[in-house]
Amino acid sequence: MTRLQYIRMRCGISAQELGQYLGMSQQHISRMELLDIPATPEHEKKLRKAMLRLIDRRIREIFRLRFYCKTHDGCLLEHMEENKHE
């Protein structure tokens, strides 16, 4: 198991999701993790950038979730009209 596989599994990141950030197919990432494709400094650089973009997106999602939960604290089970989002 590569460190990339370990991190992906521990953090719930699919090869498909990572592939979207890398601009690579799920199969290509799998081949990299299986070391069928030799690791290169360029691969490491691309993986690092992709992981950081993915992390940043997840941070934004977590803060958005926190905002909504705090904003609607005490009324999470109240009925909302369908076109009302907040």
Distance bins in CASP14 RR format, pairs under 12 A and 6 or more apart:
PFRMAT RR
TARGET T0000
AUTHOR 0000-0000-0000
RMODE 2
METHOD distances of the structure
MODEL  1
1 7 0 0 0 0 0 1 0 0 0 0 0
1 8 0 0 0 0 0 1 0 0 0 0 0
1 9 0 0 0 0 1 0 0 0 0 0 0
1 10 0 0 0 0 0 1 0 0 0 0 0
1 33 0 0 0 0 1 0 0 0 0 0 0
1 34 0 0 0 0 1 0 0 0 0 0 0
1 35 0 0 0 0 0 1 0 0 0 0 0
2 8 0 0 0 0 1 0 0 0 0 0 0
2 9 0 0 0 0 0 1 0 0 0 0 0
2 15 0 0 0 0 0 1 0 0 0 0 0
2 29 0 0 0 0 0 1 0 0 0 0 0
2 30 0 0 0 0 0 1 0 0 0 0 0
2 31 0 0 0 0 0 1 0 0 0 0 0
2 32 0 0 0 0 1 0 0 0 0 0 0
2 33 1 0 1 0 0 0 0 0 0 0 0
2 34 0 0 0 0 1 0 0 0 0 0 0
2 35 1 0 0 1 0 0 0 0 0 0 0
2 36 0 0 0 0 0 1 0 0 0 0 0
2 37 0 0 0 0 0 1 0 0 0 0 0
2 39 0 0 0 0 1 0 0 0 0 0 0
2 43 0 0 0 0 0 1 0 0 0 0 0
2 44 0 0 0 0 0 1 0 0 0 0 0
2 47 0 0 0 0 0 1 0 0 0 0 0
3 9 0 0 0 0 0 1 0 0 0 0 0
3 10 0 0 0 0 0 1 0 0 0 0 0
3 32 0 0 0 0 0 1 0 0 0 0 0
3 33 0 0 0 0 1 0 0 0 0 0 0
3 35 0 0 0 0 0 1 0 0 0 0 0
3 39 0 0 0 0 0 1 0 0 0 0 0
3 44 0 0 0 0 0 1 0 0 0 0 0
3 47 0 0 0 0 1 0 0 0 0 0 0
3 48 0 0 0 0 0 1 0 0 0 0 0
3 51 0 0 0 0 0 1 0 0 0 0 0
4 10 0 0 0 0 0 1 0 0 0 0 0
4 11 0 0 0 0 0 1 0 0 0 0 0
4 13 0 0 0 0 1 0 0 0 0 0 0
4 15 0 0 0 0 1 0 0 0 0 0 0
4 18 0 0 0 0 1 0 0 0 0 0 0
4 19 0 0 0 0 0 1 0 0 0 0 0
4 22 0 0 0 0 0 1 0 0 0 0 0
4 29 0 0 0 0 1 0 0 0 0 0 0
4 30 0 0 0 0 0 1 0 0 0 0 0
4 32 1 0 0 1 0 0 0 0 0 0 0
4 33 1 0 1 0 0 0 0 0 0 0 0
4 34 0 0 0 0 0 1 0 0 0 0 0
4 35 0 0 0 0 0 1 0 0 0 0 0
4 39 0 0 0 0 1 0 0 0 0 0 0
4 43 0 0 0 0 1 0 0 0 0 0 0
4 44 0 0 0 0 1 0 0 0 0 0 0
4 46 0 0 0 0 0 1 0 0 0 0 0
4 47 1 0 0 1 0 0 0 0 0 0 0
4 48 0 0 0 0 0 1 0 0 0 0 0
4 50 0 0 0 0 0 1 0 0 0 0 0
4 51 0 0 0 0 1 0 0 0 0 0 0
5 11 0 0 0 0 0 1 0 0 0 0 0
5 12 0 0 0 0 0 1 0 0 0 0 0
5 13 0 0 0 0 0 1 0 0 0 0 0
5 14 0 0 0 0 0 1 0 0 0 0 0
5 15 0 0 0 0 1 0 0 0 0 0 0
5 18 0 0 0 0 0 1 0 0 0 0 0
5 29 0 0 0 0 1 0 0 0 0 0 0
5 30 0 0 0 0 1 0 0 0 0 0 0
5 32 0 0 0 0 1 0 0 0 0 0 0
5 33 1 0 1 0 0 0 0 0 0 0 0
5 34 0 0 0 0 1 0 0 0 0 0 0
5 35 0 0 0 0 0 1 0 0 0 0 0
5 47 0 0 0 0 0 1 0 0 0 0 0
6 12 0 0 0 0 0 1 0 0 0 0 0
6 13 0 0 0 0 0 1 0 0 0 0 0
6 33 0 0 0 0 1 0 0 0 0 0 0
7 13 1 0 0 1 0 0 0 0 0 0 0
7 15 0 0 0 0 0 1 0 0 0 0 0
7 18 0 0 0 0 1 0 0 0 0 0 0
7 33 0 0 0 0 0 1 0 0 0 0 0
7 47 0 0 0 0 1 0 0 0 0 0 0
7 48 0 0 0 0 0 1 0 0 0 0 0
7 50 0 0 0 0 0 1 0 0 0 0 0
7 51 1 0 0 1 0 0 0 0 0 0 0
7 54 0 0 0 0 0 1 0 0 0 0 0
7 55 0 0 0 0 0 1 0 0 0 0 0
8 14 1 0 0 1 0 0 0 0 0 0 0
8 15 1 0 0 1 0 0 0 0 0 0 0
8 16 0 0 0 0 0 1 0 0 0 0 0
8 17 0 0 0 0 1 0 0 0 0 0 0
8 18 1 0 0 1 0 0 0 0 0 0 0
8 19 0 0 0 0 0 1 0 0 0 0 0
8 21 0 0 0 0 0 1 0 0 0 0 0
8 26 0 0 0 0 0 1 0 0 0 0 0
8 29 0 0 0 0 1 0 0 0 0 0 0
8 30 0 0 0 0 0 1 0 0 0 0 0
8 32 0 0 0 0 0 1 0 0 0 0 0
8 33 0 0 0 0 1 0 0 0 0 0 0
8 47 0 0 0 0 0 1 0 0 0 0 0
8 50 0 0 0 0 0 1 0 0 0 0 0
8 51 0 0 0 0 1 0 0 0 0 0 0
8 54 0 0 0 0 1 0 0 0 0 0 0
9 15 0 0 0 0 0 1 0 0 0 0 0
9 18 0 0 0 0 0 1 0 0 0 0 0
9 33 0 0 0 0 0 1 0 0 0 0 0
11 17 0 0 0 0 0 1 0 0 0 0 0
11 18 0 0 0 0 0 1 0 0 0 0 0
11 51 0 0 0 0 1 0 0 0 0 0 0
11 54 0 0 0 0 1 0 0 0 0 0 0
11 55 0 0 0 0 1 0 0 0 0 0 0
11 58 0 0 0 0 1 0 0 0 0 0 0
12 18 0 0 0 0 0 1 0 0 0 0 0
12 54 0 0 0 0 0 1 0 0 0 0 0
12 58 0 0 0 0 0 1 0 0 0 0 0
13 19 0 0 0 0 1 0 0 0 0 0 0
13 20 0 0 0 0 0 1 0 0 0 0 0
13 21 0 0 0 0 1 0 0 0 0 0 0
13 22 0 0 0 0 0 1 0 0 0 0 0
13 26 0 0 0 0 0 1 0 0 0 0 0
13 29 0 0 0 0 0 1 0 0 0 0 0
13 33 0 0 0 0 0 1 0 0 0 0 0
13 47 0 0 0 0 0 1 0 0 0 0 0
13 50 0 0 0 0 0 1 0 0 0 0 0
13 51 0 0 0 0 1 0 0 0 0 0 0
13 53 0 0 0 0 0 1 0 0 0 0 0
13 54 1 0 0 1 0 0 0 0 0 0 0
13 55 0 0 0 0 1 0 0 0 0 0 0
13 57 0 0 0 0 0 1 0 0 0 0 0
13 58 0 0 0 0 1 0 0 0 0 0 0
14 20 0 0 0 0 1 0 0 0 0 0 0
14 21 0 0 0 0 0 1 0 0 0 0 0
14 26 1 0 0 1 0 0 0 0 0 0 0
14 29 0 0 0 0 1 0 0 0 0 0 0
14 30 0 0 0 0 0 1 0 0 0 0 0
14 54 0 0 0 0 0 1 0 0 0 0 0
15 21 0 0 0 0 0 1 0 0 0 0 0
15 22 0 0 0 0 1 0 0 0 0 0 0
15 23 0 0 0 0 0 1 0 0 0 0 0
15 24 0 0 0 0 1 0 0 0 0 0 0
15 25 0 0 0 0 1 0 0 0 0 0 0
15 26 1 0 1 0 0 0 0 0 0 0 0
15 27 0 0 0 0 1 0 0 0 0 0 0
15 28 0 0 0 0 1 0 0 0 0 0 0
15 29 1 0 1 0 0 0 0 0 0 0 0
15 30 1 0 1 0 0 0 0 0 0 0 0
15 31 0 0 0 0 0 1 0 0 0 0 0
15 32 0 0 0 0 1 0 0 0 0 0 0
15 33 1 0 0 1 0 0 0 0 0 0 0
15 34 0 0 0 0 0 1 0 0 0 0 0
15 47 0 0 0 0 0 1 0 0 0 0 0
15 50 0 0 0 0 0 1 0 0 0 0 0
16 22 0 0 0 0 0 1 0 0 0 0 0
16 23 0 0 0 0 0 1 0 0 0 0 0
16 24 0 0 0 0 0 1 0 0 0 0 0
16 25 0 0 0 0 1 0 0 0 0 0 0
16 26 1 0 1 0 0 0 0 0 0 0 0
16 27 0 0 0 0 1 0 0 0 0 0 0
16 28 0 0 0 0 0 1 0 0 0 0 0
16 29 0 0 0 0 1 0 0 0 0 0 0
16 30 0 0 0 0 0 1 0 0 0 0 0
16 54 0 0 0 0 0 1 0 0 0 0 0
17 23 0 0 0 0 0 1 0 0 0 0 0
17 24 0 0 0 0 0 1 0 0 0 0 0
17 26 0 0 0 0 1 0 0 0 0 0 0
17 29 0 0 0 0 1 0 0 0 0 0 0
17 50 0 0 0 0 1 0 0 0 0 0 0
17 51 0 0 0 0 0 1 0 0 0 0 0
17 53 0 0 0 0 0 1 0 0 0 0 0
17 54 1 0 0 1 0 0 0 0 0 0 0
17 55 0 0 0 0 0 1 0 0 0 0 0
17 57 0 0 0 0 1 0 0 0 0 0 0
17 58 0 0 0 0 0 1 0 0 0 0 0
18 24 0 0 0 0 1 0 0 0 0 0 0
18 25 0 0 0 0 0 1 0 0 0 0 0
18 26 0 0 0 0 1 0 0 0 0 0 0
18 28 0 0 0 0 0 1 0 0 0 0 0
18 29 1 0 1 0 0 0 0 0 0 0 0
18 30 0 0 0 0 0 1 0 0 0 0 0
18 32 0 0 0 0 0 1 0 0 0 0 0
18 33 0 0 0 0 1 0 0 0 0 0 0
18 46 0 0 0 0 0 1 0 0 0 0 0
18 47 0 0 0 0 1 0 0 0 0 0 0
18 48 0 0 0 0 0 1 0 0 0 0 0
18 49 0 0 0 0 0 1 0 0 0 0 0
18 50 1 0 0 1 0 0 0 0 0 0 0
18 51 1 0 0 1 0 0 0 0 0 0 0
18 52 0 0 0 0 0 1 0 0 0 0 0
18 53 0 0 0 0 0 1 0 0 0 0 0
18 54 1 0 0 1 0 0 0 0 0 0 0
18 55 0 0 0 0 0 1 0 0 0 0 0
18 57 0 0 0 0 0 1 0 0 0 0 0
19 25 1 0 0 1 0 0 0 0 0 0 0
19 26 1 0 0 1 0 0 0 0 0 0 0
19 27 0 0 0 0 1 0 0 0 0 0 0
19 28 1 0 0 1 0 0 0 0 0 0 0
19 29 1 0 1 0 0 0 0 0 0 0 0
19 30 0 0 0 0 0 1 0 0 0 0 0
19 32 0 0 0 0 0 1 0 0 0 0 0
19 33 0 0 0 0 0 1 0 0 0 0 0
19 46 0 0 0 0 0 1 0 0 0 0 0
19 47 0 0 0 0 0 1 0 0 0 0 0
19 50 1 0 0 1 0 0 0 0 0 0 0
19 51 0 0 0 0 0 1 0 0 0 0 0
19 53 0 0 0 0 0 1 0 0 0 0 0
19 54 0 0 0 0 1 0 0 0 0 0 0
20 26 0 0 0 0 1 0 0 0 0 0 0
20 29 0 0 0 0 0 1 0 0 0 0 0
20 50 0 0 0 0 1 0 0 0 0 0 0
20 53 0 0 0 0 1 0 0 0 0 0 0
20 54 0 0 0 0 1 0 0 0 0 0 0
20 57 0 0 0 0 0 1 0 0 0 0 0
21 29 0 0 0 0 0 1 0 0 0 0 0
21 46 0 0 0 0 1 0 0 0 0 0 0
21 47 0 0 0 0 1 0 0 0 0 0 0
21 48 0 0 0 0 0 1 0 0 0 0 0
21 49 0 0 0 0 1 0 0 0 0 0 0
21 50 1 1 0 0 0 0 0 0 0 0 0
21 51 1 0 0 1 0 0 0 0 0 0 0
21 52 0 0 0 0 1 0 0 0 0 0 0
21 53 1 0 1 0 0 0 0 0 0 0 0
21 54 1 0 1 0 0 0 0 0 0 0 0
21 55 0 0 0 0 1 0 0 0 0 0 0
21 56 0 0 0 0 0 1 0 0 0 0 0
21 57 0 0 0 0 1 0 0 0 0 0 0
21 58 0 0 0 0 0 1 0 0 0 0 0
22 28 0 0 0 0 1 0 0 0 0 0 0
22 29 1 0 0 1 0 0 0 0 0 0 0
22 32 0 0 0 0 1 0 0 0 0 0 0
22 42 0 0 0 0 0 1 0 0 0 0 0
22 43 0 0 0 0 1 0 0 0 0 0 0
22 44 0 0 0 0 0 1 0 0 0 0 0
22 45 0 0 0 0 0 1 0 0 0 0 0
22 46 1 0 1 0 0 0 0 0 0 0 0
22 47 1 0 0 1 0 0 0 0 0 0 0
22 48 0 0 0 0 0 1 0 0 0 0 0
22 49 0 0 0 0 1 0 0 0 0 0 0
22 50 1 0 1 0 0 0 0 0 0 0 0
22 51 0 0 0 0 1 0 0 0 0 0 0
22 52 0 0 0 0 0 1 0 0 0 0 0
22 53 0 0 0 0 1 0 0 0 0 0 0
22 54 0 0 0 0 1 0 0 0 0 0 0
23 29 0 0 0 0 1 0 0 0 0 0 0
23 46 0 0 0 0 1 0 0 0 0 0 0
23 47 0 0 0 0 0 1 0 0 0 0 0
23 49 0 0 0 0 0 1 0 0 0 0 0
23 50 0 0 0 0 1 0 0 0 0 0 0
23 53 0 0 0 0 0 1 0 0 0 0 0
24 30 0 0 0 0 0 1 0 0 0 0 0
24 31 0 0 0 0 1 0 0 0 0 0 0
24 32 0 0 0 0 1 0 0 0 0 0 0
24 33 0 0 0 0 0 1 0 0 0 0 0
24 37 0 0 0 0 0 1 0 0 0 0 0
24 43 0 0 0 0 1 0 0 0 0 0 0
24 46 0 0 0 0 1 0 0 0 0 0 0
24 47 0 0 0 0 1 0 0 0 0 0 0
24 50 0 0 0 0 1 0 0 0 0 0 0
25 31 0 0 0 0 1 0 0 0 0 0 0
25 32 0 0 0 0 0 1 0 0 0 0 0
25 37 0 0 0 0 0 1 0 0 0 0 0
26 32 0 0 0 0 0 1 0 0 0 0 0
26 33 0 0 0 0 0 1 0 0 0 0 0
27 33 0 0 0 0 0 1 0 0 0 0 0
27 34 0 0 0 0 0 1 0 0 0 0 0
27 36 0 0 0 0 0 1 0 0 0 0 0
27 37 0 0 0 0 0 1 0 0 0 0 0
28 34 0 0 0 0 0 1 0 0 0 0 0
28 36 0 0 0 0 1 0 0 0 0 0 0
28 37 1 0 0 1 0 0 0 0 0 0 0
28 43 0 0 0 0 0 1 0 0 0 0 0
28 46 0 0 0 0 0 1 0 0 0 0 0
28 47 0 0 0 0 0 1 0 0 0 0 0
29 36 0 0 0 0 0 1 0 0 0 0 0
29 37 0 0 0 0 1 0 0 0 0 0 0
29 43 0 0 0 0 0 1 0 0 0 0 0
29 46 0 0 0 0 0 1 0 0 0 0 0
29 47 0 0 0 0 1 0 0 0 0 0 0
29 50 0 0 0 0 1 0 0 0 0 0 0
29 51 0 0 0 0 0 1 0 0 0 0 0
30 36 0 0 0 0 1 0 0 0 0 0 0
30 37 0 0 0 0 1 0 0 0 0 0 0
31 37 1 0 1 0 0 0 0 0 0 0 0
31 38 0 0 0 0 0 1 0 0 0 0 0
31 39 0 0 0 0 0 1 0 0 0 0 0
31 43 0 0 0 0 0 1 0 0 0 0 0
32 38 0 0 0 0 1 0 0 0 0 0 0
32 39 1 0 0 1 0 0 0 0 0 0 0
32 40 0 0 0 0 1 0 0 0 0 0 0
32 42 0 0 0 0 0 1 0 0 0 0 0
32 43 1 0 0 1 0 0 0 0 0 0 0
32 44 0 0 0 0 0 1 0 0 0 0 0
32 46 0 0 0 0 1 0 0 0 0 0 0
32 47 0 0 0 0 1 0 0 0 0 0 0
32 50 0 0 0 0 0 1 0 0 0 0 0
33 39 0 0 0 0 1 0 0 0 0 0 0
33 43 0 0 0 0 0 1 0 0 0 0 0
33 47 0 0 0 0 0 1 0 0 0 0 0
35 43 0 0 0 0 0 1 0 0 0 0 0
37 43 1 0 0 1 0 0 0 0 0 0 0
37 47 0 0 0 0 0 1 0 0 0 0 0
38 44 0 0 0 0 0 1 0 0 0 0 0
39 45 0 0 0 0 0 1 0 0 0 0 0
39 46 0 0 0 0 0 1 0 0 0 0 0
39 47 0 0 0 0 1 0 0 0 0 0 0
40 46 0 0 0 0 1 0 0 0 0 0 0
40 47 0 0 0 0 0 1 0 0 0 0 0
41 47 0 0 0 0 0 1 0 0 0 0 0
41 48 0 0 0 0 0 1 0 0 0 0 0
42 48 0 0 0 0 0 1 0 0 0 0 0
42 49 0 0 0 0 0 1 0 0 0 0 0
43 49 0 0 0 0 0 1 0 0 0 0 0
43 50 0 0 0 0 0 1 0 0 0 0 0
44 50 0 0 0 0 0 1 0 0 0 0 0
44 51 0 0 0 0 0 1 0 0 0 0 0
45 51 0 0 0 0 0 1 0 0 0 0 0
45 52 0 0 0 0 0 1 0 0 0 0 0
46 52 0 0 0 0 0 1 0 0 0 0 0
46 53 0 0 0 0 0 1 0 0 0 0 0
47 53 0 0 0 0 0 1 0 0 0 0 0
47 54 0 0 0 0 0 1 0 0 0 0 0
48 54 0 0 0 0 0 1 0 0 0 0 0
48 55 0 0 0 0 0 1 0 0 0 0 0
49 55 0 0 0 0 0 1 0 0 0 0 0
49 56 0 0 0 0 0 1 0 0 0 0 0
50 56 0 0 0 0 0 1 0 0 0 0 0
50 57 0 0 0 0 0 1 0 0 0 0 0
51 57 0 0 0 0 0 1 0 0 0 0 0
51 58 0 0 0 0 0 1 0 0 0 0 0
52 58 0 0 0 0 0 1 0 0 0 0 0
52 59 0 0 0 0 0 1 0 0 0 0 0
53 59 0 0 0 0 0 1 0 0 0 0 0
53 60 0 0 0 0 0 1 0 0 0 0 0
54 60 0 0 0 0 0 1 0 0 0 0 0
54 61 0 0 0 0 0 1 0 0 0 0 0
55 61 0 0 0 0 0 1 0 0 0 0 0
55 62 0 0 0 0 0 1 0 0 0 0 0
56 62 0 0 0 0 0 1 0 0 0 0 0
56 63 0 0 0 0 0 1 0 0 0 0 0
57 63 0 0 0 0 0 1 0 0 0 0 0
57 64 0 0 0 0 0 1 0 0 0 0 0
58 64 0 0 0 0 0 1 0 0 0 0 0
58 65 0 0 0 0 0 1 0 0 0 0 0
59 65 0 0 0 0 0 1 0 0 0 0 0
59 66 0 0 0 0 0 1 0 0 0 0 0
60 66 0 0 0 0 0 1 0 0 0 0 0
60 67 0 0 0 0 0 1 0 0 0 0 0
61 67 0 0 0 0 0 1 0 0 0 0 0
61 68 0 0 0 0 0 1 0 0 0 0 0
62 68 0 0 0 0 0 1 0 0 0 0 0
62 69 0 0 0 0 0 1 0 0 0 0 0
63 69 0 0 0 0 0 1 0 0 0 0 0
63 70 0 0 0 0 0 1 0 0 0 0 0
64 70 0 0 0 0 0 1 0 0 0 0 0
64 71 0 0 0 0 0 1 0 0 0 0 0
64 85 0 0 0 0 0 1 0 0 0 0 0
64 86 0 0 0 0 0 1 0 0 0 0 0
65 71 0 0 0 0 0 1 0 0 0 0 0
65 72 0 0 0 0 0 1 0 0 0 0 0
66 72 0 0 0 0 0 1 0 0 0 0 0
66 73 0 0 0 0 0 1 0 0 0 0 0
67 73 0 0 0 0 0 1 0 0 0 0 0
67 86 0 0 0 0 1 0 0 0 0 0 0
68 75 0 0 0 0 0 1 0 0 0 0 0
68 76 0 0 0 0 1 0 0 0 0 0 0
68 80 0 0 0 0 0 1 0 0 0 0 0
68 85 0 0 0 0 1 0 0 0 0 0 0
68 86 1 0 0 1 0 0 0 0 0 0 0
69 75 0 0 0 0 0 1 0 0 0 0 0
69 76 1 0 0 1 0 0 0 0 0 0 0
70 76 0 0 0 0 0 1 0 0 0 0 0
71 85 0 0 0 0 0 1 0 0 0 0 0
71 86 1 0 0 1 0 0 0 0 0 0 0
72 78 1 0 0 1 0 0 0 0 0 0 0
72 80 0 0 0 0 1 0 0 0 0 0 0
72 84 0 0 0 0 0 1 0 0 0 0 0
72 85 0 0 0 0 0 1 0 0 0 0 0
72 86 0 0 0 0 1 0 0 0 0 0 0
75 86 0 0 0 0 0 1 0 0 0 0 0
78 84 0 0 0 0 0 1 0 0 0 0 0
80 86 0 0 0 0 1 0 0 0 0 0 0
END
